[in-house]
Amino acid sequence: MPTITVEGPKIKGLEIKRALVKEFTESAARAYGLPVEVIVVLIKENLPDNVGVGGQLLADRKKHDM
């Protein structure tokens, strides 16, 4: 079973997540020539205080950018 993992910031809205999962699933099924039922999509949402870029937490960058 192909597994797609998407990591990023929190996605606002269940409908947006549903659409994202559907699009990834359909694309992967076409690419692999498999039925959509075997495609697994995992969404991993990361809070800004758990992600560092350039040696700085995203939560801190947001504070300074305001």
Secondary structure in CASP SS format (residue, H / E / C, confidence):
PFRMAT SS
TARGET T0000
AUTHOR 0000-0000-0000
METHOD secondary structure of the structure
MODEL  1
M C 1.00
P C 1.00
T E 1.00
I E 1.00
T E 1.00
V E 1.00
E E 1.00
G E 1.00
P C 1.00
K C 1.00
I C 1.00
K C 1.00
G C 1.00
L H 1.00
E H 1.00
I H 1.00
K H 1.00
R H 1.00
A H 1.00
L H 1.00
V H 1.00
K H 1.00
E H 1.00
F H 1.00
T H 1.00
E H 1.00
S H 1.00
A H 1.00
A H 1.00
R H 1.00
A H 1.00
Y H 1.00
G C 1.00
L C 1.00
P C 1.00
V H 1.00
E H 1.00
V H 1.00
I C 1.00
V E 1.00
V E 1.00
L E 1.00
I E 1.00
K E 1.00
E E 1.00
N C 1.00
L C 1.00
P H 1.00
D H 1.00
N H 1.00
V C 1.00
G E 1.00
V E 1.00
G C 1.00
G C 1.00
Q E 1.00
L E 1.00
L H 1.00
A H 1.00
D H 1.00
R H 1.00
K H 1.00
K H 1.00
H H 1.00
D H 1.00
M C 1.00
END
